């Protein structure tokens, strides 16, 4: 028998309380049974996003939320700036190009955070209708400085800051309104501790103003129609009913902890993981601004990261993640977001040490575990 541990950066583990809530008998999405649930989660989403604006609920993955962010605020031929510092920054570029936008791609070395000054220079040189960025680039374990970008873009009245917060929302502080984050997208399968299948999107007043003039095609991802419906405690189309019921339970678990408590928990788990890996002689891939959602780890010279990832999964039942594109075989990634706690980190660190030792790499068993324990004990 082998016990399974899900420590990948999405989907993440789902608490049993949420699984049980989603196992209840089906209700009709236009019934009086479902309206109070939508009414509850729509207010809780505002709390999570730290916004006074409506947060739309879409039956889709996070990528669907990203697509809605493009289609609802832009028009064919609009010039946009897309920050590409990883696999999901690259996705912004490809999606914008698919919609016929004029894309100014800012390539950032994978493992580095974007320099906001570089974006300001481009905006001064030539206006853009939007700047696209990841708050947390989960392919590299880097967090971009969306607070500074928000303050900067706010000085450009015809430019929006569009933020992919799929692996950031509910992990670290994102003050949507206060920081001027015009469009923010997240998904259900990360820090919200749900299965995949829901995307959430908020728009600022500035973004809604641009949405009134946007002419890109949209039908299912029509955010204006979704806003009209969410205000009536319903959705434009058949929603993922069970997932929304699970979302209500997720907020019942998260809200007593409070946003500050949630952020502190993720920060503590992330620090313990990073310091443990360094204590074991491993190098972190994120050279600047590591994300508290996950830790990307470089393997030693001559050690295949894919072999480490597969050994963790096959030998010890721990699902993490490998590297993507040119990082395949060079890094592995450990998630510590959502339904993760002290002993998930200790288990992951211990397993990495055992795998490396089993592969003949010089590592002292328990060294990284001890460092993680000291950090987690200190709270």
Secondary structure, DSSP 4 states (H G I P E B T S, - for coil): ----EE-SSSSPP--HHHHHHHTSPP--TTSHHHHHHHHHHHHHHHHHHT-SS-EEEEES-HHHHHHHHHHTT--TT-EEEEEESSHHHHHHHHHHHHTT-EEEEEE--TTS---HHHHHHHHHHS--SEEEEESEETTTTEE--HHHHHHHHTT-TT-EEEEE-TTTTTTS---TTTTT--EEEEETTSTT---S-EEEEEE-HHHHHHHTT--S--STT-HHHHHHHHTTTS-SS---HHHHHHHHHHHHHHGGGHHHHHHHHHHHHHHHHHHHHHHTTPEES-SSSB-SSEEEEEPPTT--HHHHHHHHHHHH-EE-EE--GGGTTTEEEEE--SS--HHHHHHHHHHHHHHHHHTT----TTHHHHHHHHHHHH-
